[in-house]
Amino acid sequence: MPRLRQIPRDEADPRARVWYDLVFGDRDPVAEPGTATGTTGDWWPVFANSPDILDHCGMGFALYRDPNRTLDPQLRELAQTRVGWNRQSLFVYSQHCKSCREFGISEDKIVAIPHWQVADCFSPIERAVLAYTDALAFDGGRVADGVFEALRAELDDVQILELTYITCLYDMHGVMSRALRTEFDDRDEPMVEIPAPGDDQSFRLR
């Protein structure tokens, strides 16, 4: 279960109910969970705790899919999927694998996103986008000049700004999903101590 309370439809702010209608139809997402893509759908009623934040996020979703965006949606989806992998957000990664297919990205590329560095299926600009994504997520925005020059070889300033904003937006979504344990990120912590054999759990060379 998510770590925050889910807001049922009859308690939701009118702004939240607009999103409920869009995603769930007339269902109460708390009483009748589930979405068309197979997720539990609990992200929406958790974020409905703050209708302003839910609205802001919803506008962000609309922004990145707006037809006025000049960035190739395949490049955008590669970055969103990779940043989900980087942040270990099963929700962001899994959902954007599906979005990659929606925008015509081949299965061999989708499968290779986790190991893009050694895959030969990506074009130079796709490799530059994936390297840039890693610099944003892993290096906190410390982007090597060579990576940025590879982006500039094929993307203009507007496209680079769109790529940067959308990728960082989904970095945030991945982090928040894990912190609040929403959707597919409601998972047990994998880093746990493995008990030693026997009753003595102190460390010594054996």
N, C-alpha and C positions, 0 to 999 in steps of 0.2 A: 504493500500500500504506500501511496505517497506520504511524505512526512508532514505535509500541510493538509488542512481540512479541505474537502471538496464541497463546493457550493451547489446545492441542488437547485433545479430550475425554479421552484416556487420561492426561493430566497434570493435568486440572482437579480442583480441590477439590470434594468432594461438594456443597457449597453451589452452586458454579458449575454442576455437572452438572444440578441441578434446573432451572435457567434454560435450559440447553441443551435439556433434554427438552421444556420448555414451548414454546420457539421453533422448534427444529429437529427435534423427534422424536428418533429414534435416530441421526441423522446427526452426524458430526464437523463442526462449522461451519468448521473450518480446512481440512480435506481436501475437504469438499463445501459450499462457501459458497452463500449465497442464502436469502432469506426469501420468504414468501408475498406480501409487499408489493413485491417487486422490488428490495430493497436487497441489498447483499453480505452483510449480517449480521455484519460484522467488529466492530461496536461491542461485542457480547457477549464474544467471546474476548479482546478488548483489555482490557475491564474485569475479566475473570476473573483478570488479574494480581493483583488484590486482591479476594478473595472478599467481604470485609467491605464494600468500596465497591460491588461489584456488587449485593450484598444490599440495601444502603441505597438504591441507585438503584431497584432492583426494587420495594422497598416504597413509594418515591415514586410510581412508576407506578400501583401499586394504590391509593395514597391518593387521587390526583386523580380516579380513576374510581370511587371508592367510592360506593355509592348513598346513603351518609350525607351526602355533600356537598350543601350547600343552594344553591350557586351554579348558575345555569342553565348546562348544559354548552355551549350555543351561545356564551355570553359567554366562557366559559373557552377554547374552541377559537379564537375570534377573537383572543384575547390571545396564545395560544400560537403561532398562525400568524404574527401580526404581529411577535412578538418574534423568531421565526426569520428573518423578512425583515430586521428591524432589525440583527440580528447577522450577517447575510449567511451564515447557515447553510442551505445548500441542503437538508441532511438534515432539520432541524427544520421548515423552511418547507414542503418537499414532503410530508413525512409528515402534517403537520397540515392541509394542504389536503385530504388524503384523509379525515382525521378530521372536518373540517368537514362533508363530505358525509355521513358516517356519522350525524351528529347533525342532519341536515336543513337545514343552511345552504344557501341558494340559490346557484347558480353565479354570478349577477351579484355577490353579496357577496364570494364567494371571489376572483373576478377583481379586485375593487376594493380588496382589503386593502392592496396596495402604495400605492394613491393614495386612501386613505379620506378624506383631508381635503377632497377636491373631489368625492367621490361622494355622490349623493343617495339611495342605496339603504339607508342605515343608519338605524336608529331613534336617538332621543336617548341611550338608555342604551348602545347599541352604540358610538356615537361617543364617549361618555364613557369606555368601557372601552378603546377604541383610543387615545384621548388619554392615558389613565392608563398604558397599556403603553408609549407613547413616552416618557413622563416617567420611568418606571422604567428603561428601556433607554438612552435618549439623555441624560437629565438626571441619572442616578444617584440617582433617588428624589426629586428636587426637583419636587414636584407643586404646581402652582398651586392656590390656594384654589378658583377657579372650577371646575376639573376635579374636585376632590374633592367639592365641593357637588353637582355633577351626578351623581356616583356615589351620594352619600347620598340623593339624591332618589328612588332606586329600589332601592338595595341596603342591607341591614342590616350591622351590624358583622362578623358571622360571614362573610357573603358577600364583603365587602371584604377581609377577612383571607385567605380562601381564594384570591381572585383575585390578591392581592399575592404570596402564597407560591408559587402554581403558576406564575405568570408569571415570577417571579425564578428559580424552579427551571429553567424552560426557557430563560431567558437563560443560565444556567450551562451547560446541556446544549449550547446552540448554540456557546458559546465553547469548551468542551472538545472538541466534535466537530471544530471547525476547527483547534484547536491540535494535536490528535492525528491529524488527517486520517483520521477514520473515516467509513465509509459514503459518502454523496454529497459529503462535504466533503474527500475526497481529490482536491484540485484544485490545479493549478499556480497560483502567485501571479500575479494579473492585473496588479499594479502593477510594471511593468518599464520600463527605459529603451528607448525606440524609437530605433534608430540613425539618425543623420543620413546623408544621401547622401554617398557618397565615403569616402575614407580618414580625413579629418580629423574627429574626434569631439569637438573642443573647441568651446566656444560663442563665437560672435561674431555681431553683427548683420550681416545680409546683405541 
